[in-house]
Amino acid sequence: MTIVVDSSAVVAALVDDGPDGTWARGGLRGNTLTAPAHLHVEVSNVLRRAVLSRRLGRDAAALAHRDLVQLPVTPFPFEPLGDRVWELHPTVTAYDAAFVALAEELGAPLWTLDRRLADAPGPRCAFRTPDH
């Protein structure tokens, strides 16, 4: 099955040893992954911030970053999603809206740990969260 994965799900899959990470890794295994092209940069920045704030060790982050680079995600360009991203601007950030727009375009579920996004008004895609 094709799924859209957002940054929160990928970060959890890479570095979370708890139930959220287990859930995220389960979604990444056995599915065809796609995401807006900015996914890798967004996840890389989250890892950077985690190191700088000392929530994640440098070595663990380096391993996670290596795994990120090797993650088999098909990137999708912004341009075909741009109009829908803008339509969602009153309730969803542009970054998150790109994931939503892609999921809507593909008719694929959006895997996220962002419960606020999953509950936001406006998106018409199916969400998969650890509690849904």
Buried (B, 14 or more C-beta within 10 A) or exposed (E): EEBBBBBBBBBBBBBBEEEBBEBBBEBBEEBEBBBBBBBBEBBBEBBEEBBEEEEBEEEBBEBBBEEBEEBEBEEBEBEEBBEBBEBBEEEBEBBBBBBBBBBBBBEBBBBBBBBEBBEBEEBEBBBBBBEE
